Amino acid sequence: MTESFLPHMNGVTGSVLQILKHLERTGHDTHVIAPDAAGMPTSLHGADVEAIPSFALPGYRNVRVGTSPAHRVAASLRRFRPDVVHLASPFALGWRGVLAADRLDVASVAAYQTDIAAYTERYRIAATTGIAEAHIARLHRRATLTLAPSTESAQQLASLGVDRIRRWGRGVDAERFQPLRRSQELRARWGADVVIGYVGRLAPEKQVEDLVALRGIPGARLVIVGDGPSRQRLESLLPDALFLGQLDGDALSAAMASFDLFVHPGESETFGQTLQEAHASGVPVVATGRGGPLDLVRMGIDGWLYRPGDLDDLRMRVNDLAGDARKRRAFGEAGRAAVQGRSWAQVCDQLLEHYDEARMLGAADRSLRARRVVRPERSASAGDRRWSRYVALGDSLTEGLCDPAPDGSLRGWADRLALLLAARGGLRYANLAIRSKRVADVCGPQLERALQLQPDLVSILVGANDLVKHRADVAALARQVEEAIVQLRAIGADVLLVTPFLPGRRAAAIYTRRFAAFATALAGVAARTGAILIDTDLHPTLRERPNWGEDLVHLSSRGHRFLAYRAGEVLSVPHADALGALDAALHEHESIGAGLWWRRHALPWVWRRLHGRAAGDGRVAKHDDYIYLGRSNVRRDVEV
């Protein structure tokens, strides 16, 4: 599955084509799913190409964004029955692909190739940067394995909480790109003693405008290969430069080899394929000291790295090579030698090894999920009772705010889950959750009381109150949760771990990166401890307005029901999904006006914050000890 494909040619498309060639040569069956575009082939290198509905990206009429729903992607995968799903530079279509692969228990490999978050900043829509980073983290932690092209991109992904990261670079066609392609005819036409070249997209994220710092270098001329939305502006900024437009094939390799030095100013490159092609062509490189170039350019050996944003340093580095033909030749020969071990055949062989690892990890994940839900010492029969003592830990969500029972008390998702479990033969249930509590409270006093109760099932939903603070140490919060789960597992309890979530409101967007990073960390905690994970990112409808109460920060009765039935599904409660659908059909959410929201909720919250108070101060848990829920309790609740 690829976000970009023919006829639009870019780095993503180029790497996909090389992978398809290699898979065909090595006897593997392949199938391509890509956004529909005029002129798109129906088959290529032994692979059928399936076009899905798409729309043009604003500013890039040739770039298409796939819009196919996850169920259609899943149906396509089900027909082809793949061993591995390769997600090439996944974002929009890739998200649907990773969900579909997960649904079908197929291993997925996500190749990180485009720094979308950096692009949002360059296009001056920084308000969406946090959302983009949260989406990247969510997508890559759903994939079985993530491939990062450079050291810095691997570190960037790790900082977002992504694990299972492997380094996988890109190959270079050293036969196509080589010094013998150098053309004296081209150089004569360009009319310069020293040719400074750039190859790439002409767009804000490439920072081509920084090349204005190179104007006036004696005897030198700037030659720019590529096209894009910034071309007209760049032509006015660089009137002395020669713009050749988009080139490919022999024309591109001849132009590259005819440069005397290659410059690339973009700071958001996850790899830098054109830098490799310049080296293969025997051309030294000057690039910014950030991102992919850090792994590709060896300072003082085959090129220079200049300080990011320092255009004086850029000009100095270019001047150094422009005025020294012997140094250019030595750097070019060193660059050519460095890429000889990076053929596409070698790189794709490494990719096949990553596929094998992903299949192995996918099988282990399936086994782990099965072990989490069915305890080995108990029967796997769906009709057997699995738990007899359930304790719920957490904050206001688990206490049940905005979910009133007919008698005026609060119930909430954990109470509803307890009733589902009790319907299988009776259950002792305690709810220790208290509004406004944080991770330290749950992993402190609440945990201490839970250990005294000796439960065999514990649910934990906590973290939102910590994550909306001015500062939040996500790693430290996750460690506290992990230590609590370890103690609970040591007494033989199963732990249901729920990732915290946000409403689908614009005001909540500033916290999306933190919540995504914490959810990613909790996924790792669950994997290490054997906890049963409910990853709420996989249930995007939970963010919809009807699932949220009148205060807009707590779940409504509908939202509590939704979460309870999702918990029931993951705990293998019989017919939990059908019961959830029936329950949803029997209830309708009531809305609240904005004025009433301010009076009842917003202003009291502001007053408490100004006075250093919390809504849970002085409150005690509603069920500090076990209550017994049997079939009679369940019948009465249903009648109500």
NUVEXLUM-769619 format. One record per residue (C-alpha): x, y, z; residue number from 1. Coordinates in nm, 3 decimals. Each point is the difference from the previous one (the first is absolute). Layout:
! NUVEXLUM-769619
east;north;up;pos
X;Y;Z;NUM
...
***
This chain:
! NUVEXLUM-769619
east;north;up;pos
0.000;0.000;0.000;1
0.150;0.328;-0.110;2
-0.104;0.363;0.045;3
0.158;0.084;-0.336;4
0.029;-0.190;-0.328;5
0.031;0.042;-0.375;6
-0.039;0.213;-0.200;7
0.120;0.237;0.278;8
0.370;-0.067;0.049;9
0.166;0.087;0.331;10
0.217;-0.172;0.262;11
-0.285;-0.213;0.132;12
-0.106;-0.116;-0.347;13
0.361;-0.068;-0.098;14
0.067;-0.222;0.301;15
-0.328;-0.190;-0.053;16
0.097;-0.072;-0.362;17
0.341;-0.132;0.107;18
-0.163;-0.223;0.264;19
-0.247;-0.139;-0.256;20
0.285;-0.080;-0.242;21
0.192;-0.184;0.271;22
-0.301;-0.196;0.121;23
-0.075;-0.107;-0.357;24
0.362;-0.112;-0.051;25
0.001;-0.199;0.323;26
-0.327;-0.181;-0.072;27
-0.248;0.172;0.234;28
-0.362;0.084;-0.079;29
-0.088;0.367;0.042;30
-0.308;0.218;-0.009;31
-0.003;0.383;0.002;32
-0.269;0.221;0.152;33
0.043;0.368;-0.089;34
-0.204;0.319;-0.051;35
-0.168;0.018;-0.339;36
0.150;0.238;-0.257;37
-0.030;0.054;-0.373;38
0.261;-0.208;-0.183;39
0.052;-0.242;0.287;40
0.103;-0.351;-0.120;41
-0.223;-0.298;0.079;42
0.296;-0.235;0.043;43
0.374;0.037;0.043;44
0.291;-0.236;0.070;45
-0.232;-0.296;0.047;46
-0.229;0.186;0.241;47
-0.363;0.095;-0.054;48
-0.051;0.367;0.084;49
-0.327;0.075;0.177;50
-0.109;0.363;-0.027;51
-0.213;0.139;0.280;52
-0.200;0.327;0.009;53
0.213;0.310;0.056;54
0.002;0.379;-0.015;55
0.271;0.246;-0.105;56
0.214;0.154;0.273;57
-0.041;0.381;0.002;58
0.298;0.160;-0.171;59
0.106;-0.333;-0.154;60
-0.254;-0.095;-0.264;61
0.203;-0.310;-0.092;62
0.018;-0.126;0.358;63
-0.298;-0.213;0.102;64
-0.126;-0.085;0.350;65
-0.176;-0.336;0.038;66
-0.345;0.003;0.161;67
-0.095;-0.367;0.010;68
-0.160;-0.114;0.331;69
0.175;-0.262;0.213;70
-0.259;-0.269;-0.073;71
0.066;0.027;-0.375;72
0.374;-0.028;0.058;73
-0.063;-0.302;0.225;74
-0.210;-0.161;-0.273;75
0.284;0.050;-0.249;76
0.252;-0.155;0.239;77
-0.234;-0.288;0.072;78
-0.017;-0.080;-0.373;79
0.376;0.011;-0.050;80
0.086;-0.171;0.334;81
0.342;0.165;0.055;82
0.267;-0.117;0.243;83
0.113;0.360;0.055;84
-0.151;0.341;-0.069;85
0.263;0.259;-0.095;86
-0.113;0.357;0.075;87
0.206;0.244;-0.208;88
0.024;0.342;0.169;89
-0.336;-0.059;0.172;90
-0.230;0.278;0.112;91
-0.357;0.013;-0.138;92
-0.034;-0.322;-0.201;93
0.264;-0.161;0.222;94
-0.216;0.050;0.310;95
-0.281;-0.197;-0.160;96
0.252;-0.258;-0.111;97
0.147;-0.056;0.346;98
-0.350;-0.032;0.151;99
-0.101;-0.250;-0.268;100
0.318;-0.204;0.048;101
-0.054;0.000;0.375;102
-0.360;-0.111;-0.044;103
0.111;-0.293;-0.218;104
0.298;-0.090;0.224;105
0.247;0.068;-0.281;106
0.346;0.136;0.080;107
0.057;0.358;-0.118;108
0.324;0.186;-0.072;109
-0.022;0.381;-0.002;110
0.279;0.175;-0.190;111
0.037;0.353;0.138;112
0.101;0.222;-0.289;113
-0.171;0.339;0.029;114
0.015;0.233;0.300;115
-0.361;0.119;-0.019;116
0.025;0.191;0.328;117
0.288;0.209;-0.133;118
-0.198;0.070;-0.317;119
-0.290;0.144;0.201;120
0.241;0.247;0.158;121
0.153;0.098;-0.333;122
-0.347;0.061;-0.146;123
-0.077;0.225;0.301;124
-0.271;-0.221;0.140;125
0.189;-0.071;0.320;126
-0.327;-0.039;0.191;127
-0.033;-0.342;-0.164;128
0.356;-0.109;0.074;129
-0.095;-0.163;0.330;130
-0.288;-0.178;-0.171;131
0.231;-0.124;-0.276;132
0.255;-0.128;0.252;133
-0.273;-0.173;0.200;134
-0.126;-0.168;-0.316;135
0.352;-0.110;-0.098;136
0.053;-0.150;0.345;137
-0.339;-0.172;-0.001;138
0.058;-0.147;-0.345;139
0.353;-0.126;0.055;140
-0.073;-0.160;0.336;141
-0.284;-0.193;-0.165;142
0.243;-0.135;-0.261;143
0.186;-0.320;0.084;144
0.333;0.157;-0.096;145
0.112;0.352;-0.097;146
0.287;0.067;-0.240;147
0.182;0.331;0.048;148
0.237;0.121;-0.274;149
0.244;0.192;0.221;150
0.128;0.032;0.355;151
-0.180;0.330;0.056;152
-0.334;-0.127;-0.132;153
0.030;-0.305;0.228;154
0.060;0.232;0.295;155
-0.294;0.216;-0.103;156
-0.232;-0.301;-0.008;157
0.133;-0.126;0.333;158
-0.070;0.342;0.156;159
-0.363;-0.043;-0.107;160
-0.014;-0.331;0.184;161
0.038;-0.232;-0.302;162
0.188;-0.321;0.068;163
0.109;-0.294;-0.219;164
0.197;0.234;-0.223;165
0.256;-0.139;-0.245;166
0.237;0.191;-0.225;167
-0.063;-0.047;-0.370;168
0.151;0.241;-0.250;169
-0.050;0.032;-0.374;170
0.193;-0.144;-0.286;171
0.164;0.190;-0.284;172
0.034;-0.097;-0.365;173
0.376;0.040;-0.036;174
-0.013;-0.107;-0.366;175
-0.247;0.270;-0.092;176
0.161;0.266;0.219;177
0.375;0.005;-0.072;178
0.276;0.244;-0.102;179
0.003;-0.130;-0.359;180
-0.337;0.170;-0.056;181
0.167;0.341;0.027;182
-0.084;0.206;-0.310;183
0.230;0.275;-0.128;184
-0.277;0.103;-0.239;185
-0.233;0.068;0.291;186
0.268;0.192;0.188;187
0.073;0.216;-0.304;188
-0.372;0.075;-0.033;189
-0.017;0.098;0.367;190
0.296;0.235;-0.049;191
0.185;-0.006;0.333;192
0.341;-0.102;0.133;193
-0.157;-0.154;0.313;194
-0.353;-0.144;0.000;195
-0.181;-0.013;0.334;196
-0.292;-0.238;-0.034;197
-0.323;-0.076;0.185;198
-0.246;-0.280;-0.077;199
-0.333;-0.031;0.176;200
-0.351;0.126;0.047;201
-0.046;0.376;-0.008;202
-0.211;0.040;0.311;203
0.022;0.180;0.336;204
0.116;-0.306;0.196;205
0.309;-0.030;-0.225;206
0.120;0.353;0.094;207
0.135;0.062;-0.349;208
-0.030;0.375;0.064;209
0.305;-0.034;0.228;210
0.208;-0.038;-0.315;211
-0.028;0.377;-0.046;212
0.304;0.006;0.232;213
0.206;-0.139;-0.291;214
-0.060;0.292;-0.236;215
0.313;0.174;-0.125;216
0.254;-0.280;0.053;217
0.267;0.079;-0.266;218
-0.014;-0.225;-0.308;219
-0.287;-0.210;0.138;220
-0.356;-0.057;-0.119;221
-0.290;-0.162;0.183;222
-0.189;-0.267;-0.199;223
-0.329;-0.119;0.146;224
-0.172;-0.323;-0.106;225
-0.357;-0.057;0.113;226
-0.345;0.153;0.009;227
-0.267;0.085;0.254;228
-0.223;0.272;0.145;229
0.294;0.225;0.097;230
0.156;0.021;-0.347;231
-0.136;0.340;-0.100;232
0.107;0.158;0.328;233
0.344;-0.160;-0.018;234
0.054;0.124;-0.355;235
-0.054;0.355;0.123;236
0.229;-0.052;0.301;237
0.274;-0.162;-0.209;238
-0.003;0.182;-0.337;239
0.352;-0.116;-0.090;240
-0.077;-0.369;0.059;241
-0.085;-0.241;-0.281;242
-0.325;-0.192;0.060;243
-0.015;-0.323;-0.201;244
-0.333;-0.129;0.127;245
-0.075;-0.365;0.074;246
0.253;-0.247;-0.144;247
0.019;-0.378;0.017;248
0.178;-0.292;-0.160;249
0.320;0.071;-0.192;250
-0.067;0.376;0.002;251
0.004;0.004;0.381;252
0.311;-0.216;0.036;253
0.187;0.215;-0.258;254
-0.095;0.321;0.178;255
0.102;-0.139;0.341;256
0.341;-0.117;-0.127;257
0.059;0.336;-0.170;258
-0.019;0.192;0.328;259
0.323;0.100;0.174;260
-0.163;-0.011;0.341;261
-0.345;-0.081;0.131;262
-0.185;0.209;0.261;263
-0.305;-0.102;0.200;264
-0.135;0.245;0.261;265
-0.311;-0.188;0.123;266
-0.008;-0.067;0.376;267
-0.293;-0.245;-0.003;268
0.161;-0.280;-0.203;269
-0.046;-0.339;0.165;270
0.261;-0.144;-0.237;271
0.123;0.197;-0.303;272
-0.008;-0.220;-0.310;273
0.134;0.272;-0.230;274
0.311;0.030;0.221;275
0.077;-0.368;-0.067;276
-0.056;0.053;-0.372;277
0.239;0.295;0.001;278
0.266;-0.210;0.173;279
-0.055;-0.284;-0.247;280
0.054;0.257;-0.277;281
0.335;0.100;0.155;282
-0.130;0.339;0.118;283
0.080;0.136;0.350;284
-0.292;0.109;0.217;285
-0.074;0.299;0.222;286
-0.308;-0.060;0.217;287
-0.156;0.120;0.321;288
0.120;-0.175;0.315;289
-0.340;-0.145;0.093;290
-0.202;-0.309;-0.085;291
0.105;-0.254;-0.261;292
0.312;0.185;-0.122;293
0.169;-0.066;0.336;294
0.028;-0.367;-0.101;295
0.089;0.060;-0.365;296
0.260;0.281;0.000;297
0.339;-0.050;0.165;298
0.140;0.338;0.099;299
0.324;0.078;-0.180;300
-0.005;-0.333;-0.188;301
-0.279;0.010;-0.255;302
-0.169;0.330;0.081;303
-0.090;0.263;0.258;304
-0.286;0.037;0.245;305
-0.086;0.356;0.095;306
-0.174;0.121;0.314;307
-0.381;-0.013;-0.051;308
-0.133;0.346;-0.079;309
0.348;0.157;-0.020;310
0.011;0.129;-0.359;311
0.341;0.160;0.051;312
0.135;-0.345;0.085;313
-0.174;-0.141;-0.310;314
0.168;0.258;-0.224;315
0.339;-0.061;0.162;316
-0.024;-0.378;-0.057;317
-0.104;0.044;-0.364;318
0.276;0.257;-0.057;319
0.254;-0.246;0.139;320
-0.086;-0.261;-0.263;321
-0.073;0.243;-0.284;322
0.354;0.141;0.025;323
0.187;-0.332;0.026;324
-0.030;-0.244;-0.293;325
0.237;-0.253;0.161;326
-0.210;-0.016;0.318;327
-0.317;-0.038;-0.207;328
0.155;-0.293;-0.186;329
0.122;-0.168;0.321;330
-0.334;0.045;0.175;331
-0.186;-0.131;-0.307;332
0.214;-0.315;-0.022;333
-0.054;-0.067;0.372;334
-0.375;0.042;-0.039;335
-0.008;-0.237;-0.297;336
0.189;-0.264;0.199;337
-0.234;0.038;0.300;338
-0.317;-0.093;-0.193;339
0.138;-0.312;-0.167;340
-0.138;-0.217;0.280;341
-0.348;0.153;-0.017;342
-0.147;-0.161;-0.309;343
-0.376;-0.049;-0.011;344
0.052;-0.377;-0.011;345
0.187;0.010;0.332;346
-0.248;0.240;0.160;347
-0.300;-0.207;-0.112;348
0.162;-0.318;0.132;349
0.013;0.176;0.337;350
-0.368;0.088;-0.044;351
-0.087;-0.368;-0.045;352
0.174;-0.070;0.332;353
-0.215;0.268;0.162;354
-0.309;-0.166;-0.151;355
0.102;-0.330;0.158;356
0.052;0.168;0.337;357
-0.341;0.170;-0.026;358
-0.169;-0.334;-0.066;359
0.172;-0.149;0.304;360
-0.096;0.297;0.219;361
-0.356;-0.007;-0.131;362
-0.036;-0.365;0.100;363
0.140;0.082;0.345;364
-0.245;0.290;0.036;365
-0.295;-0.225;-0.084;366
0.118;-0.255;0.255;367
0.045;0.272;0.263;368
-0.349;0.139;-0.060;369
-0.146;-0.348;0.042;370
0.192;-0.055;0.325;371
-0.118;0.332;0.138;372
-0.368;-0.074;-0.043;373
-0.011;-0.368;0.096;374
0.188;-0.084;0.315;375
0.172;-0.336;-0.046;376
-0.126;-0.147;0.329;377
-0.362;0.069;-0.093;378
-0.235;-0.135;-0.261;379
-0.004;0.170;-0.339;380
-0.372;-0.069;-0.039;381
-0.194;0.323;-0.056;382
-0.273;-0.119;0.231;383
0.229;-0.052;0.301;384
0.047;0.264;0.267;385
0.352;0.141;-0.009;386
0.001;0.262;0.275;387
-0.167;0.016;0.339;388
0.159;0.311;0.159;389
0.025;0.318;-0.210;390
0.150;0.330;0.120;391
-0.015;0.321;-0.207;392
0.271;0.267;0.043;393
0.004;0.348;-0.150;394
-0.138;0.351;0.001;395
-0.333;0.162;-0.086;396
-0.048;-0.206;-0.316;397
0.002;-0.323;0.198;398
-0.197;0.157;0.286;399
-0.270;0.065;-0.261;400
-0.044;0.375;-0.023;401
-0.276;0.106;-0.245;402
-0.155;-0.349;0.012;403
-0.277;0.019;0.263;404
-0.199;-0.305;0.104;405
-0.379;0.028;0.052;406
0.055;0.037;0.376;407
0.233;0.296;-0.052;408
0.325;-0.188;0.070;409
0.280;-0.024;-0.253;410
0.068;-0.318;-0.189;411
0.242;0.027;-0.296;412
0.180;-0.240;-0.229;413
0.164;-0.209;0.274;414
-0.334;-0.052;0.181;415
-0.159;-0.104;-0.326;416
0.290;-0.237;-0.074;417
-0.043;-0.151;0.347;418
-0.367;-0.075;-0.082;419
0.104;-0.166;-0.327;420
0.248;-0.220;0.188;421
-0.251;-0.072;0.277;422
-0.251;-0.129;-0.253;423
0.228;-0.301;-0.041;424
-0.052;-0.122;0.356;425
0.053;0.274;0.259;426
0.286;0.236;0.083;427
0.149;0.186;0.293;428
0.069;0.355;-0.112;429
0.179;0.303;0.148;430
0.041;0.342;-0.166;431
0.282;0.203;0.159;432
0.003;0.278;-0.262;433
-0.036;0.362;0.112;434
-0.033;0.307;-0.220;435
0.305;0.224;-0.064;436
0.245;-0.270;0.107;437
0.329;-0.043;-0.180;438
0.242;-0.281;-0.074;439
0.172;0.042;0.339;440
-0.336;-0.042;0.177;441
-0.100;-0.309;-0.194;442
0.344;-0.159;0.032;443
0.012;0.100;0.368;444
-0.303;-0.016;0.234;445
-0.232;-0.165;-0.254;446
0.256;-0.268;-0.085;447
0.067;-0.065;0.368;448
-0.370;-0.059;0.068;449
-0.035;-0.215;-0.312;450
0.282;-0.229;0.112;451
-0.179;-0.046;0.335;452
-0.315;-0.112;-0.184;453
0.190;-0.275;-0.190;454
-0.190;0.040;-0.332;455
0.035;-0.226;-0.300;456
-0.088;0.281;-0.244;457
0.098;0.369;0.024;458
-0.074;0.280;-0.248;459
0.216;0.313;-0.023;460
-0.100;0.313;-0.192;461
0.207;0.299;0.111;462
0.232;0.270;-0.127;463
-0.222;0.269;-0.151;464
0.028;0.227;0.304;465
0.380;-0.024;-0.015;466
0.026;0.053;-0.375;467
-0.194;0.328;-0.002;468
0.234;0.157;0.256;469
0.249;0.267;-0.112;470
0.277;-0.261;0.002;471
-0.032;-0.378;-0.016;472
0.278;-0.260;0.011;473
-0.159;-0.270;-0.215;474
0.275;-0.255;0.057;475
-0.014;0.043;0.378;476
-0.380;-0.032;0.004;477
0.020;-0.320;-0.205;478
0.262;-0.143;0.238;479
-0.232;0.057;0.296;480
-0.281;-0.181;-0.178;481
0.232;-0.286;-0.093;482
0.120;-0.041;0.359;483
-0.361;-0.016;0.119;484
-0.090;-0.262;-0.261;485
0.303;-0.211;0.094;486
-0.121;-0.007;0.362;487
-0.352;-0.096;-0.105;488
0.126;-0.272;-0.233;489
0.216;-0.135;0.283;490
-0.314;-0.086;0.203;491
-0.155;-0.177;-0.301;492
-0.231;0.276;-0.121;493
-0.076;0.069;-0.364;494
0.026;0.370;-0.083;495
-0.219;0.181;-0.253;496
0.194;0.311;-0.106;497
-0.189;0.275;-0.186;498
0.182;0.283;-0.177;499
-0.136;0.347;0.086;500
-0.172;0.195;-0.276;501
-0.118;0.346;-0.102;502
-0.328;0.134;-0.140;503
-0.003;0.092;-0.366;504
0.017;0.373;0.071;505
0.237;0.260;-0.143;506
0.095;0.116;0.350;507
0.124;-0.351;0.085;508
0.242;-0.011;-0.296;509
0.284;0.159;0.198;510
0.021;-0.315;0.212;511
-0.016;-0.259;-0.278;512
0.376;-0.055;-0.017;513
0.024;-0.067;0.375;514
-0.296;-0.236;-0.002;515
0.139;-0.188;-0.301;516
0.344;-0.032;0.161;517
-0.154;-0.124;0.327;518
-0.219;-0.249;-0.186;519
0.306;-0.125;-0.185;520
0.187;-0.042;0.328;521
-0.297;-0.189;0.150;522
-0.003;-0.234;-0.300;523
0.360;-0.087;0.087;524
-0.095;-0.043;0.366;525
-0.278;-0.241;-0.097;526
0.234;-0.201;-0.221;527
0.259;-0.033;0.279;528
-0.241;-0.077;0.283;529
-0.263;-0.207;-0.180;530
-0.274;0.254;0.074;531
-0.312;-0.005;-0.217;532
0.012;0.323;-0.202;533
-0.294;0.203;-0.127;534
0.162;0.239;-0.245;535
-0.266;0.267;-0.031;536
0.173;0.141;-0.310;537
-0.149;-0.298;-0.180;538
-0.350;0.126;0.084;539
-0.008;0.352;-0.155;540
-0.379;0.024;0.043;541
0.061;0.036;0.374;542
0.107;0.359;-0.072;543
-0.336;0.093;-0.154;544
-0.215;0.260;0.178;545
-0.294;-0.232;0.099;546
0.244;-0.210;0.205;547
0.089;0.298;0.222;548
-0.194;0.146;0.290;549
-0.136;0.347;0.048;550
0.331;0.120;0.150;551
0.180;-0.100;-0.324;552
0.284;-0.167;0.192;553
-0.164;-0.320;0.130;554
-0.175;-0.282;-0.178;555
-0.376;0.011;-0.031;556
-0.213;-0.304;0.084;557
0.033;-0.101;-0.363;558
0.379;0.033;0.017;559
0.016;-0.206;0.321;560
-0.212;-0.270;-0.162;561
0.223;0.001;-0.308;562
0.317;-0.045;0.206;563
-0.159;-0.268;0.220;564
-0.094;-0.212;-0.300;565
0.342;0.042;-0.158;566
0.149;-0.124;0.329;567
-0.245;-0.287;-0.006;568
0.114;-0.094;-0.349;569
0.369;-0.006;0.092;570
-0.083;-0.209;0.310;571
-0.197;-0.244;-0.218;572
-0.335;0.065;0.169;573
-0.251;-0.193;-0.214;574
-0.190;0.217;-0.249;575
0.144;0.327;0.136;576
0.008;0.151;-0.347;577
-0.363;-0.090;-0.072;578
-0.110;0.128;0.341;579
0.184;0.325;-0.065;580
-0.176;0.052;-0.333;581
-0.338;-0.069;0.159;582
0.072;0.232;0.292;583
0.103;0.282;-0.233;584
-0.326;-0.034;-0.193;585
-0.205;0.037;0.319;586
0.157;0.326;0.123;587
0.029;0.352;-0.129;588
0.245;0.260;0.125;589
-0.131;0.333;0.136;590
0.187;0.317;-0.087;591
0.072;0.307;0.213;592
0.019;0.367;-0.090;593
0.328;0.194;0.009;594
-0.121;0.243;0.267;595
-0.098;-0.279;0.237;596
0.336;-0.166;-0.063;597
0.184;0.313;0.114;598
-0.208;0.038;0.317;599
0.003;-0.364;0.107;600
0.347;-0.111;-0.103;601
0.248;0.251;-0.146;602
-0.023;0.273;0.266;603
0.005;-0.240;0.301;604
0.306;-0.172;-0.151;605
0.179;0.334;-0.041;606
-0.085;0.094;0.362;607
0.144;-0.330;0.132;608
0.321;0.044;-0.203;609
0.051;0.355;0.129;610
-0.041;-0.120;0.360;611
0.218;-0.310;-0.037;612
-0.298;-0.231;0.046;613
-0.108;-0.316;-0.181;614
-0.347;-0.146;-0.043;615
0.104;-0.318;0.176;616
0.131;0.166;0.317;617
-0.152;-0.165;0.306;618
-0.188;-0.264;-0.200;619
0.021;-0.372;0.065;620
-0.046;-0.290;-0.239;621
-0.362;-0.097;-0.057;622
0.079;-0.371;0.044;623
0.307;-0.022;0.225;624
-0.083;-0.364;0.074;625
-0.156;-0.278;-0.202;626
-0.368;0.003;-0.077;627
-0.154;-0.314;-0.144;628
-0.163;0.008;-0.340;629
-0.205;-0.306;-0.089;630
-0.263;-0.084;-0.254;631
-0.270;0.176;0.206;632
0.198;0.327;-0.019;633
0.034;-0.034;-0.374;634
-0.373;-0.061;-0.050;635
-0.094;0.307;0.205;636
0.244;0.218;-0.195;637
-0.142;-0.118;-0.331;638
-0.357;0.067;0.117;639
0.100;0.355;0.099;640
***
